[in-house]
Amino acid sequence: MTDSNSGWIKSTCAYCGVGCGIEARPTSLGKLEVRGDKEHPSNYGKLCTKGIALGETVTPLGRLTQPTHIQNQQKHELVWDDATQLVADRFNQAIEEFGPDSVAFYVSGQLLTEDYYVANKLMKGFIGSGNIDSNSRLCMASSVVGHKRAFGADTVPVCYEDLEQADLVVITGSNLAWCHPVLFQRLRAAKQANSALKVIVIDPRYTDTCEIADMHLALESG
């Protein structure tokens, strides 16, 4: 009889910043099974839809494994050199016809400093445009500034156990229910267990997070 708990390897979900613990193991079909780690102090076995689907992101089944060019509704596989040349040609064509500001880079939030330097050098120094931005600034810069102003460092200042001990939780500009659903469920459970816990949501919009709020402060934009 096969042990259903054998072969599982502990890891951490790579999506949002909650840091949910997962357990994963490969299957004989080349796929990856993923489940929540019931012993992990962040999520106690719970996962959101992204975490549950983690196994689908690490297998080549049903995914492109090399560059593909679609022309006249037909797919054509390319070798990497040809794909790179095609992109370069299209960039050059746009720049010659419409100028440097007709192209832009939107780069990942997971690059290293050296990678960012090369990307900026290519866009600003070589192409001659300032049209480059990254997920690092658009997604996290405001959080970094807020943390440094409030707490003196770019780090989360609390632990999740504080949710079960708190009397007041203020959520500012975050739709916790969508962005960090496992943490939201933990806060919901803490509120159900502790009638003294009050939740205030400060957000111009009424979001799903407001469902557990005792007060929604809908500030006017600007």
N, C-alpha and C positions, 0 to 999 in steps of 0.2 A: 504494500500500500504506500502511495507517494504522500510525503508530508506536504500539506498545502502551504505551510509556512516556510519551506526551505527555498533557498536561492534568492531571497529578497535582499537587495542592497539599499541601505539607507542613503538618502541624498536630500537636497533642498530644491524646492520649486524655483525656477529661474524667472518667473514673470514679474509680479509686483514686489514691493518691498516688505511684505508681511513676513516672508521667510518661512513658509509652511514646510514642514517635514514631509517627505515622501518616501515610499519604498518602491523599488523598481526591480524587475527581473525580465530577462529575454525569454521569448518563447521559441519553440521549435520551428515556427513559420517565419522567423526573422523579425517579429514585432517586439514591442516592449510593453509589458504590463505595468501599470502605475496605480498605486493606492496611497491613501493618506497614512502617515505614521502616527499611530494612536498614542505613542509615547512622547511625541514631540510637544514641547510646551507652548508652541505658537498656535497650533491648530488642532491638536489632540485627535488626529485622524481625519478631520474635515478638509475637503478640497472644493474649490470653485470649479466652474466648467473648464476654465483654461488649465488648471492643474490636472483635472481628470484626463484631459486630452493631450497631456505632455508626451505620451508614448507615440503619438502620431507625428511628432515633430522630429524624431530621431531615426526614422526609417525612410529609405528611398522609395518605398512602395507608393505609387500614385503621385510622385513628385518629379519635377524636372531634375535631371542629373547633369545636364550640360546646356550651354546656351541654345536658345531656340528662337528663330526669326519667323514671324507670321507675316506672310505676304499673299494677298488675294485669297484670304481665308485658308491658306495652306501653311502648315508648320514645316519649317526646314531646320534641321539640327546643324549647328555650326561648331567648328573647333574654336578654342578660346582666342587664338590669334585673329581669326576672321571676325569674331564677335567684337573684339576690342577695336579692330580697324573700322568696323561699321559704325560703332559709337563715335569714334574720333572723327570720321568723315561727316557724320550728321552734325556734330558740334561745329566743325569747321564751316560747314554749309550755312548753318544758322548765323554764325558770327560774321561771315563774309557778307551775308545778305542783310542782316538786321543789326549788327554790332554786338560788342561783348555783353551788353546787358540783356541780350535775348536768351541767355542761358543761365542756369543756376544750379547750385549743389545743395541738396538737403541731406546731410550726412548723419550717420548713426550716433546714438548716445553711448555706444559700447566700444568706440575706438580708443586707442592709446594716444597719449599726447603727441608722440612722433607722427602718428597717422594723421591727426588733425593738422599738424604743421605742414605735411606734404599736401593735403587737400587744400588748405588755405593758400599755400604757395602757388599751387596750380591755378586756382581761381583768381586770386588777387594779383599775383606776380606775373603769371604767364598769359592767362586769358585777358586780364585787365578789368575785372569786374568785382564788385563787393557783394555779389549775390550768392552768399554762402551762409548757411545757418545749420544748426544741429539740434537734435532732440535734447541734448544736454542743457541747452539754454532755454528752449521753449517749454520743456517739461519740468526741469528741476531748479532752474536759477532762482525762481521766486521762492521756492521752498528753502533753498540754501540761505538766501538773504534773510528770510523770516526767522529761521533757526538761529542764525548768527546774531541777529538783533535781539532776539528774545532770550537766548540762552548762552550766547558767547561762543558757540561752536556749531559746526554743521553735523549734528548728530541727533538722533532721536533721544530726547531727554527722559523718557519713562520706559517702564517695562510693562508688558501686557497684563501682568498680575495686578497692576494698579487699577485696571478697569473694574475688577471685582471689589476693590476697596474704595473707589471714588464716590463722592457725593455729588459731583458736578463734572460733566464732560462738555467742553465747548468745541464744536466742529466748525472750522472757518474755511469757507471756499472749497470744500471737498465734498463730493458725492460718494461718501464712504461705501454706501450700499453697492455701487457699481465698480468703484476703483479698487476696493479692498474688501470683497464680500465676506471672506472668512472672518476678518476682524470685525466687520459690521455685525455678523451673527453672534460673535462673542459679546459685543457690547449690548446687543438686544437681549441675550440671555442674562447678562449681568443686571440689566434694568428690570427684567422680569423677576429676578431673585431678590432684588434690593429696591423696595418701593421708595426709598429715600433718594435714589440716584436720579438726578435731573440731567437732561440732555438739551443743549441749546445749539441750534444750527444757524450760522451766519452765512447767508448765500443769497444773491439776487434772485436765484431761481428756486422754485419748489421742486425738490428732487425726491427720489425714493428714500433718501436718508431722513427726510423730514417726517417719515411715518412713525419714528420712535422719538421725535423731538417733543419736549414740553413747551418749547418756544422756538419759532422760526422768525429770525430777524432778516427780512427781505430788503436789504439795502438797495437803493437805487444806483444803477451803474454810473460811475463817474463822481 
